[in-house]
Amino acid sequence: MIIDFRMVVPIREYIDPEDARRRLPTSYMRGYTRTYEEAALLVGLTVDDLVQGMKEAGVDKAIMQAEWAFGDYRKQNDAVYRIVKKYPDRFVAAYMCVNPLEDDDMAEVVEREVKDRGFKGVNIQPFAYRMRCNDKRFYPLYAKCQELGIPITIHTSTNFSIDRSIDFGRPLYLDEVACDFPDLTIVANHGGWPWVTEMVAVAWKHPGVYIEIGAVSPRYIGMPGTGWDALMVYGNSLLQDRVLFATDNMLPPKRCIEEIMALPLKDKVKEKWLGLNASRLLKLE
């Protein structure tokens, strides 16, 4: 089974597309449209486009995630809920987002969404809030996720915003969170690049930390000199059970799968990266 661990709710599902087209070029996220050609197209992306891409690539299941960058986080969560209800055969879990800069008690919001609407995880982008993941303002949220037994996915990598440091996504800060919440399942989105060796060290130390490679072309992961060497070594051995395939809507799933299959990994490891690890984390087995 192939599982895309992270598809992001299409923009048009929670904000008017024309409004998004006006806002994106002047928002702090505009750097993404320069870096990823696909990012400029995301405003027009539909859920049906995602489902069709899954079919063409042979992706069996996916997690639909809300990802707060701008707009109303509540509308994003509503959209994810609707999508997963409409396509239960494709999207096996809904992950919600939060905005800790608002006055809402985010721990209470998470508990309500999990118990009332069946959300199975939380996604945060610390750089979007100008916070590091070890900021104590996140701690009530982490405590609630640990209590409820649900994973939290955290942007852990560079970012292409125009006014926020890439340091907000450094993997080292995950170490403190994992120390303080030893029973919390943490998924590090985007693999921790350019601090991949640091990311590997954190995951090696903490069995509840997973490395997700969404929005990264797998061929570069296998290319010497790109900074991914540690993942290729340890992801093929000690950490083979904790690497997760994802597209993040940024790359065509068919291309990503073909590139993973071409990596110099053990055949069994490729199966784990592409779906077996996610299936176990999601308790689908």
RAQUILIN-V216557 format. One record per pair of residues at least 24 apart in sequence whose ideal C-beta (glycine too) atoms are under 10 Angstrom apart, sorted by the first residue. I is the first residue (numbers start at 1). J is the second residue. Records with the same first field share a line. If there is no record, write none. Layout:
# RAQUILIN-V216557
I->J  J
This chain:
# RAQUILIN-V216557
1->58  59  60  61  271  274  275  276  278  279  284  285
2->54  57  58  59  60  61  62  245  253  257  260  271  273  274  275  276  278  279
3->59  60  61  62  63  92  93  244  245  246  274  275  276  277  278  279  281  282  284
4->50  53  54  57  59  60  61  62  63  64  90  91  214  244  245  246  247  248  249  253  256  257  274  275  278
5->61  62  63  65  93  95  151  153  187  189  210  212  213  214  243  244  245  246  247  248  275  277  278  281  282
6->62  63  64  65  67  95  121  123  153  187  189  190  212  213  214  215  244  245  246  247  248  249  278
7->47  50  51  53  54  59  62  63  64  65  80  83  90  91  95  214  246  247  248  249  253
8->42  45  50  63  64  65  66  67  69  76  80  95  97  123  214  215  246  247  248  249  250
9->45  47  50  64  65  66  67  75  76  77  78  79  80  81  82  83  84  94  95  97  123  249
10->42  43  44  45  46  47  48  49  50  64  79  83  249
11->42  43  44  45  69  70  71  76  79  249
12->42  43  44  45  46  47  79
13->45  46  47  64  66  75  76  78  79  80  82  83
14->66  71  72  73  74  75  76  77  78  79  80  82
15->43  70  71  72  75  76  79
16->43
17->43  44  45
18->43
19->43  71
20->44  70  71
23->70  71
24->69  70
27->69  70  161  162
28->69  70  127  128  130  159  160  161  162  163  164
29->69  70  128  159  160  161  162  164
30->160  161  162
31->159  160  161  162  163  164
32->69  159  160  161  162  215  250
33->160
34->160  162
35->158  159  160  215  250
36->160  215  248  249  250  251
37->250
38->215  247  248  249  250  251  252
39->160  215  249  250
41->249
42->249  250
45->249
47->79  82  83  86  87  90  91
48->87
49->249
50->83  87  90  91  247  249  253
51->83  86  87  89  90  91
53->247  249  252  253  254
54->87  90  91  247  253  254
55->90  253  254
56->252  253  254
57->247  252  253  254  255  256  257  258
58->253  254  257  274
59->90  245  247  253  254  256  257  274  275
60->89  90  92  274  275  279
61->89  90  91  92  93  275  278  279  282  284
62->87  90  91  92  93  246  247  253  278
63->91  92  93  94  95  120  121  123  151  153  187  244  246  278  281  282
64->90  91  92  93  94  95
65->91  93  94  95  96  97  121  122  123  153  189  214  246  248  249
66->94  95  96  97  98  119  122  123
67->95  97  123  124  125  128  153  155  189  248  249
68->96  97  98  99  100  101  102  123  124  125  128  129
69->97  99  125  127  128  161
70->99  128
71->99
72->99  102
73->97  98  99  100  101  102  104  106  109
74->98  99  102  104  109  113
76->123
77->109  113  117  119
78->117
80->113  117  119  123
81->113  116  117  118  119
84->117  118  119  120
85->117  118
92->120  278  279  282  284
93->118  119  120  121  150  151  278  281  282  283  284
94->118  119  120  121
95->119  120  121  122  123  150  151  152  153  187
96->120  121  122  123  124  150
97->122  123  124  125  128  153
98->122  123  124  129  138  141  152
99->124  125  128  129
100->124  126  129  131  135  137  138  140  141
101->128  129  130  131  137
105->140  141  144
106->137  138  140  141  144
107->138  139  140  141  142  143  144  145  147  148
108->140  144
109->141  144
110->140  141  144  145  147  148  150  152
111->144  145  147  148
114->144  145  148  149  150
115->148
119->148  150
120->148  149  150  151  282  283
121->145  148  150  151  152  153  185  187  281  282
122->148  150  151  152  153  154
123->151  152  153  154  155  187  189
124->152  153  154  155  189
125->153  154  155  156  159  161  164  168  169  189
126->154  155  156  159  164  168  169  170  173
127->155  157  158  159  160  161  164  165  166  167  168  169
128->155  159  161  164  168
129->164  168
130->161  163  164  165  168
131->168  173
132->165  167  168  169  170  172  173  174  176  177
133->168  169  170  171  172  173  174  175  176  177  186  188
134->170  172  173  174  175  176  177  178  179  180
135->168  173  177
136->180
138->177
139->177  180  181
142->177  178  180  181  184  186
143->180  181  184
144->184
145->181  183  184  185  186
146->180  181  182  183  184  185  208
147->181  183  184
149->183  184  185  283
150->184  185
151->184  185  186  187  208  210  281  282
152->177  181  184  185  186  187
153->185  186  187  188  189  210  212  214  244  246
154->186  187  188  189  190  209  212
155->188  189  190
156->186  187  188  189  190  191  192  193  195  198  199  202  209  211  212
157->188  189  190  191  192  193  194  195  196  199  212  213  214  215  216
158->190  192  193  194  195
159->190
166->194  195
167->195
169->193  194  195
170->194  195  198  199
171->195  196  197  198  199  200  201  202  203  209  211
172->198  199  201  202
173->202
174->198  199  202  203  205  206  209
175->201  202  203  205  206  209
176->202
177->202  206  209
178->202  203  205  206  207  208  209
179->205  206
181->206  208
182->206  207  208
183->208
184->208  209
185->209  210  281
186->210
187->211  212  214  242  244  246  278  281
188->212  213  242  244
189->213  214  215  244  246  248
190->214  215  216  246  248  250
191->215  216  221  227  228  231  235  243  244  246
192->227  228  230  231
193->220  221  226  227  228  231
194->226  227  228
195->227  230
196->221  226  227  228  229  230  231  232  234  235
197->227  228  229  230  231  233  234
198->230
199->230  231  234  239
200->229  230  231  233  234  235  238  239
201->230  234
203->231  234  235  238  239  242  243
204->230  234  238  239  242
206->242
207->241  242
208->242
209->239  242
210->239  241  242  243  244  277  278  281
211->235  239  242  243  244  273  277
212->242  243  244  245  246  248  277  278
213->243  244  245  246  247  248  256  260  273
214->244  245  246  247  248  249  250  251  256
215->246  247  248  249  250  251  256
216->246  247  248  250  251  256  259
217->250  251  255  256  259
218->245  251  255  256  257  258  259  260  261  262  263  265  273
219->255  256  258  259  260  262  263
220->259
221->259  260  263  265  273
222->259  260  262  263  264  265
223->263
232->263  264  265
235->263  265  269  272  273
236->263  264  265  266  268  269  270  272  273
237->265  266  269
239->269  277
240->265  266  268  269  270  272  273  276  277
241->269  272  273  276  277  280  281
242->272  273  277  280  281
243->269  272  273  274  277  278
244->272  273  274  275  277  278  281
245->270  272  273  274  275  277  278
246->278
